[in-house]
């Protein structure tokens, strides 16, 4: 596996660990992946639930929590650390400003178009900006707006296909349509990036359902610089979720992976379970909205509070939450170390490259 650069940052192992909230990918998992040469990513979603320094001040606690997670990560690694910030977060601006002030290596921004992301950069910023998109149209819009409004181009682009876990940038009918498959949209986004090659090298990173070294080889042959992988790192010792959450992956069968409708207003892929069945039966109606965490969420119309559901799941209370997961999450058979997971990916990649 070849290294690649995001701006002046060398990514020695071309694997980006996907950001998984709430409380799934924090400093523990991120630092372990960074120590292997990849990019470890801390999810900013719901940090104010994990850190309760000031009772009742969810947004303030999110800022403090992010600073604490970054501090912990830096104690454990000298590798590349990024953050994942959903554009749909109400405190998107807080999380971006904090990340840049703390000199995070990379911001990955998805679940909406991060049209104004470069506006947060300061004169002494070192943070690289990477949008997550699901179409060539979105990539074109971002490149055009960033260049015209801020004279800035993405430092890389993550293209996430419909086999990803969590929130998907596709309509329900597109998820199983081969015209929207990752294999179809990767070349289109590479083409968008190549249109700016005289100005800036914009590496393209493939994401969504990538679960083996063979997959990595296949997409690299298509021209991507690296891949983003999330689900494969959940059943690891270093993942920040509870053992009960990890075992949901271990015990999942292919039939358990299903598309659900999220209160965020996007479809999402999750592992079926008791809580999802409660949602489908209409018994999980939220009484209020204590956090106002998502811009697009109206609790009076939502079947449940997503941030609380994900928080409960991460703690292992699967009766009150569920696990987001990629299409191939059911392939997990045991809890292993990040080091061994990556060693297996490298070995499979080597075999695929000689076939």
C-alpha positions as CSV (number, residue, x, y, z in Angstrom):
1,X,0.0,0.0,0.0
2,X,1.5,3.3,-1.1
3,X,1.5,6.4,1.1
4,X,-0.1,9.6,-0.1
5,X,-0.3,13.3,0.8
6,X,-3.2,15.4,2.0
7,X,-1.6,18.8,1.5
8,X,1.8,18.6,3.2
9,X,0.7,15.7,5.5
10,X,2.0,12.3,4.5
11,X,-0.5,9.5,5.2
12,X,1.9,6.5,5.4
13,X,-0.9,3.9,5.4
14,X,-3.7,4.9,3.0
15,X,-6.5,4.0,5.4
16,X,-8.7,6.6,7.1
17,X,-10.7,5.3,10.0
18,X,-14.2,6.5,9.6
19,X,-15.7,8.8,12.2
20,X,-18.4,7.0,14.2
21,X,-20.6,8.7,16.8
22,X,-21.8,8.8,19.5
23,X,-18.8,7.6,21.4
24,X,-17.7,4.9,19.0
25,X,-14.6,6.5,17.6
26,X,-12.8,8.6,20.1
27,X,-9.2,9.0,21.1
28,X,-8.7,5.3,21.9
29,X,-9.5,4.0,18.4
30,X,-8.2,7.1,16.6
31,X,-4.8,6.9,18.2
32,X,-4.5,3.2,17.5
33,X,-5.1,3.7,13.8
34,X,-2.8,6.7,13.7
35,X,0.0,4.6,15.3
36,X,-0.3,2.2,12.4
37,X,0.3,5.0,9.9
38,X,-3.3,5.7,8.9
39,X,-5.5,8.6,9.9
40,X,-7.4,8.1,13.2
41,X,-10.7,10.1,13.3
42,X,-12.6,11.3,16.4
43,X,-16.3,11.8,15.9
44,X,-17.6,15.2,17.2
45,X,-21.2,13.9,17.4
46,X,-22.6,13.9,20.9
47,X,-19.5,14.8,22.8
48,X,-21.5,16.9,25.2
49,X,-23.3,13.7,26.4
50,X,-19.9,12.0,27.1
51,X,-18.4,15.0,28.9
52,X,-20.6,16.8,31.4
53,X,-18.3,19.4,32.9
54,X,-21.1,22.0,33.1
55,X,-24.6,20.5,33.7
56,X,-27.2,21.8,31.3
57,X,-24.6,23.3,28.9
58,X,-24.6,20.7,26.2
59,X,-22.8,22.9,23.6
60,X,-20.1,24.0,26.0
61,X,-19.6,20.5,27.1
62,X,-19.1,19.5,23.4
63,X,-16.3,22.0,23.0
64,X,-14.6,20.8,26.2
65,X,-15.1,17.2,25.3
66,X,-13.5,17.7,21.9
67,X,-10.5,19.4,23.5
68,X,-10.2,16.5,26.0
69,X,-10.4,13.8,23.3
70,X,-7.7,15.6,21.2
71,X,-5.5,15.9,24.3
72,X,-5.9,12.2,25.0
73,X,-5.1,11.3,21.4
74,X,-2.0,13.3,21.4
75,X,-0.8,11.6,24.5
76,X,-1.1,8.2,22.7
77,X,0.2,9.0,19.2
78,X,2.4,11.2,17.1
79,X,0.4,10.1,14.0
80,X,-2.2,11.9,12.0
81,X,-5.5,12.7,13.8
82,X,-8.6,14.0,12.2
83,X,-12.1,14.8,13.3
84,X,-15.4,14.0,11.7
85,X,-18.0,16.8,11.9
86,X,-21.5,16.4,10.5
87,X,-22.7,19.5,8.7
88,X,-26.1,18.8,10.1
89,X,-24.9,19.4,13.7
90,X,-26.3,22.5,15.3
91,X,-22.9,23.2,16.7
92,X,-21.0,22.6,13.5
93,X,-19.4,26.0,13.7
94,X,-18.2,25.4,17.3
95,X,-16.7,22.1,16.4
96,X,-14.9,23.5,13.3
97,X,-13.5,26.5,15.2
98,X,-12.4,24.3,18.1
99,X,-10.7,21.8,15.7
100,X,-8.8,24.5,13.9
101,X,-7.8,26.3,17.1
102,X,-6.5,22.9,18.4
103,X,-4.6,22.4,15.2
104,X,-6.3,19.1,14.3
105,X,-4.6,17.6,11.2
106,X,-7.7,17.1,9.1
107,X,-11.4,17.9,9.3
108,X,-13.7,15.5,7.5
109,X,-17.1,17.1,7.0
110,X,-20.2,15.3,5.7
111,X,-23.9,14.7,6.2
112,X,-24.6,17.9,4.3
113,X,-22.6,20.2,2.1
114,X,-19.9,22.0,4.0
115,X,-20.1,25.0,1.6
116,X,-18.5,27.5,4.0
117,X,-15.9,25.3,5.6
118,X,-12.8,27.4,4.4
119,X,-14.3,30.5,6.0
120,X,-13.3,29.2,9.4
121,X,-9.6,29.0,8.6
122,X,-7.3,31.6,10.3
123,X,-4.0,33.0,9.1
124,X,-2.1,30.5,11.1
125,X,-4.3,27.5,10.4
126,X,-2.6,24.1,9.6
127,X,-5.8,22.0,9.5
128,X,-6.6,20.3,6.2
129,X,-10.2,20.4,4.9
130,X,-11.8,17.3,3.4
131,X,-15.5,17.1,2.4
132,X,-17.4,13.8,2.3
133,X,-19.6,13.6,-0.7
134,X,-21.9,11.0,-2.4
135,X,-22.0,12.4,-5.9
136,X,-19.9,14.1,-8.6
137,X,-22.4,16.9,-8.5
138,X,-21.7,17.6,-4.8
139,X,-18.0,17.5,-5.4
140,X,-18.3,20.0,-8.3
141,X,-20.5,22.4,-6.1
142,X,-18.0,22.3,-3.3
143,X,-14.9,22.8,-5.5
144,X,-16.6,25.7,-7.3
145,X,-17.9,27.4,-4.2
146,X,-14.7,27.0,-2.2
147,X,-12.6,28.3,-5.1
148,X,-14.9,31.2,-6.0
149,X,-15.7,32.3,-2.5
150,X,-12.5,31.5,-0.6
151,X,-9.8,30.8,-3.3
152,X,-9.4,27.4,-1.6
153,X,-9.8,23.8,-2.9
154,X,-10.4,20.7,-0.9
155,X,-7.2,19.0,0.4
156,X,-8.8,15.7,-0.5
157,X,-12.3,14.4,-1.2
158,X,-14.0,11.4,0.4
159,X,-16.5,9.7,-1.8
160,X,-19.0,7.6,0.3
161,X,-21.1,5.1,-1.5
162,X,-24.4,3.5,-0.5
163,X,-22.9,0.5,1.3
164,X,-21.7,2.7,4.2
165,X,-23.0,2.6,7.7
166,X,-24.8,5.4,9.4
167,X,-26.3,8.3,7.5
168,X,-26.3,7.9,3.7
169,X,-26.3,10.7,1.1
170,X,-28.8,8.8,-1.1
171,X,-32.5,8.5,-1.6
172,X,-33.9,5.2,-0.5
173,X,-34.5,4.0,-4.1
174,X,-30.8,4.8,-5.0
175,X,-29.2,2.7,-2.3
176,X,-29.6,-0.6,-4.2
177,X,-29.4,1.0,-7.7
178,X,-26.2,0.0,-9.4
179,X,-26.0,3.4,-11.1
180,X,-25.2,4.9,-7.6
181,X,-22.7,2.2,-6.6
182,X,-19.3,3.3,-5.3
183,X,-17.7,1.8,-8.3
184,X,-19.8,4.1,-10.5
185,X,-19.3,7.3,-8.6
186,X,-15.5,7.0,-7.8
187,X,-14.4,7.6,-11.5
188,X,-16.8,10.6,-11.8
189,X,-15.3,12.2,-8.7
190,X,-11.7,11.5,-9.8
191,X,-12.6,13.3,-13.0
192,X,-13.9,16.3,-11.0
193,X,-10.7,16.4,-8.9
194,X,-8.5,16.1,-12.0
195,X,-10.0,19.3,-13.5
196,X,-8.1,21.2,-10.8
197,X,-4.8,19.3,-11.1
198,X,-3.0,22.4,-12.5
199,X,-3.9,24.3,-9.3
200,X,-3.9,21.6,-6.7
201,X,-3.6,17.8,-6.3
202,X,-6.8,16.6,-4.7
203,X,-6.6,13.0,-3.7
204,X,-9.8,11.0,-3.8
205,X,-10.6,8.6,-0.9
206,X,-13.2,5.8,-1.4
207,X,-15.6,4.9,1.4
208,X,-18.6,2.7,2.1
209,X,-18.7,-1.0,2.4
210,X,-14.9,-1.5,2.0
211,X,-14.0,-4.4,4.2
212,X,-10.9,-6.2,2.9
213,X,-7.5,-5.8,1.5
214,X,-8.9,-7.0,-1.8
215,X,-11.4,-4.2,-1.8
216,X,-8.6,-1.7,-1.1
217,X,-6.6,-3.0,-4.0
218,X,-9.6,-2.9,-6.3
219,X,-10.4,0.8,-5.6
220,X,-6.8,1.8,-5.8
221,X,-6.6,0.3,-9.3
222,X,-9.5,2.7,-10.1
223,X,-7.3,5.6,-9.1
224,X,-8.1,6.5,-5.5
225,X,-5.3,7.5,-3.2
226,X,-6.8,5.8,-0.1
227,X,-9.9,4.3,1.5
228,X,-12.0,5.1,4.5
229,X,-13.1,2.2,6.7
230,X,-15.3,2.3,9.7
231,X,-17.2,-0.9,10.6
232,X,-14.0,-3.0,10.4
233,X,-12.6,-1.1,13.4
234,X,-15.6,-1.4,15.7
235,X,-14.9,-5.0,16.9
236,X,-11.4,-4.1,18.1
237,X,-9.9,-3.8,21.5
238,X,-9.2,-0.1,21.0
239,X,-12.6,0.9,19.8
240,X,-14.2,3.3,22.4
241,X,-17.6,1.6,22.5
242,X,-18.7,-0.9,25.1
243,X,-18.1,-4.7,24.7
244,X,-21.9,-5.1,24.3
245,X,-21.9,-2.8,21.3
246,X,-19.0,-4.6,19.7
247,X,-20.7,-8.0,20.2
248,X,-23.7,-6.7,18.2
249,X,-21.3,-6.6,15.3
250,X,-19.9,-10.1,16.1
251,X,-23.4,-11.6,16.4
252,X,-25.0,-9.8,13.4
253,X,-26.0,-11.8,10.3
254,X,-26.3,-10.4,6.8
255,X,-30.1,-10.3,7.1
256,X,-29.8,-8.0,10.2
257,X,-28.4,-5.1,8.2
258,X,-31.2,-2.8,7.2
259,X,-32.0,0.7,6.1
260,X,-33.8,2.9,8.6
261,X,-35.1,6.4,8.4
262,X,-33.2,8.7,10.7
263,X,-34.7,11.8,12.5
264,X,-31.9,13.7,10.7
265,X,-33.9,13.3,7.6
266,X,-31.6,10.9,5.8
267,X,-31.7,7.1,5.4
268,X,-29.2,5.2,7.5
269,X,-27.9,1.6,7.6
270,X,-28.0,-0.1,11.0
271,X,-28.1,-3.5,12.6
272,X,-31.7,-4.6,13.4
273,X,-32.6,-5.0,17.0
274,X,-35.1,-4.5,19.8
275,X,-35.0,-0.7,19.8
276,X,-35.5,-0.4,16.0
277,X,-38.5,-2.7,16.3
278,X,-39.9,-0.4,19.0
279,X,-39.4,2.5,16.7
280,X,-41.3,0.7,13.9
281,X,-44.1,0.0,16.3
282,X,-44.3,3.7,17.2
283,X,-43.6,3.3,21.0
284,X,-40.5,5.6,21.2
285,X,-41.9,9.1,20.8
286,X,-39.6,11.7,22.4
287,X,-41.4,14.0,24.9
288,X,-39.0,16.9,24.4
289,X,-35.6,17.9,22.9
290,X,-33.0,18.7,25.5
291,X,-30.1,19.0,23.1
292,X,-31.2,20.5,19.8
293,X,-28.2,18.8,18.4
294,X,-29.3,18.4,14.7
295,X,-30.4,21.3,12.6
296,X,-32.9,19.3,10.6
297,X,-34.5,17.4,13.5
298,X,-38.0,18.3,14.8
299,X,-38.7,16.3,17.9
300,X,-42.5,16.8,17.5
301,X,-42.2,14.8,14.3
302,X,-39.4,12.4,15.2
303,X,-40.0,8.8,16.3
304,X,-37.1,9.0,18.7
305,X,-34.1,11.1,19.8
306,X,-31.2,9.9,17.7
307,X,-28.4,11.3,19.8
308,X,-29.7,9.5,22.9
309,X,-30.3,6.3,21.0
310,X,-26.7,6.3,19.7
311,X,-25.3,7.2,23.2
312,X,-27.2,4.4,24.9
313,X,-26.1,1.9,22.3
314,X,-22.4,2.9,22.7
315,X,-22.7,2.3,26.4
316,X,-24.2,-1.1,25.7
317,X,-27.8,-0.4,26.4
318,X,-29.2,-2.0,23.2
319,X,-32.8,-1.9,24.5
320,X,-32.6,1.9,24.1
321,X,-30.4,2.3,21.1
322,X,-29.0,0.7,18.0
323,X,-25.7,0.2,16.1
324,X,-25.1,1.9,12.8
325,X,-23.0,-0.4,10.6
326,X,-21.8,-0.8,7.0
327,X,-23.2,-3.4,4.7
328,X,-20.4,-5.9,5.4
329,X,-20.4,-5.5,9.2
330,X,-21.7,-9.0,9.6
331,X,-18.4,-10.4,8.4
332,X,-16.8,-9.6,11.8
333,X,-16.1,-12.9,13.7
334,X,-14.1,-11.8,16.8
335,X,-12.8,-8.8,18.7
336,X,-9.2,-8.2,17.6
337,X,-6.5,-5.5,17.9
338,X,-6.3,-2.7,15.4
339,X,-2.7,-3.8,14.7
340,X,-3.9,-7.3,13.7
341,X,-6.8,-6.0,11.7
342,X,-4.5,-3.8,9.7
343,X,-1.9,-6.6,9.3
344,X,-4.7,-8.8,7.8
345,X,-5.7,-6.0,5.4
346,X,-2.1,-5.6,4.3
347,X,-1.7,-9.3,3.7
348,X,-4.9,-9.5,1.7
349,X,-3.9,-6.5,-0.3
350,X,-0.6,-8.1,-1.2
351,X,-2.3,-11.3,-2.3
352,X,-4.8,-9.3,-4.5
353,X,-2.0,-7.3,-6.1
354,X,-0.4,-10.6,-7.3
355,X,-3.5,-12.3,-8.6
